[in-house]
Amino acid sequence: MAKRILYDWLREELHKEHWVTAANRYGDVLESTHIPAGVDLKRVLIEALARWSNDGWTVESFSSERSTFYCHKDGERLCIDIRPTDPSKPLMPSHFRP
């Protein structure tokens, strides 16, 4: 049986800029940090995990194969994500927005 090879996009996407975002349960981005192209995204993810944990947030789930983790503190739950799209720009063209 052939060995299954997983696509490791955190390594493959080094040539593109990304953003680390923290969003609430409604998808509202509460904060974002720009990550320039060429930065080790796995390292960024580990640093984000450490930062939120050190700030008193409980990390709920984490996988080195994904770019997202969830954490909670005092009844608030956040999604921390590394994403290739600028959170300050709309995802859909303005003529589709209400």
Secondary structure, DSSP 4 states (H G I P E B T S, - for coil): -PPP----HHHHTTTS-EEEEEE-TT--EEEEEEE-TTS-HHHHHHHHHHHHHHTTPEEEE--TTSSEEEEEETTEEEEEEEESS-TTS-SS-GGG--
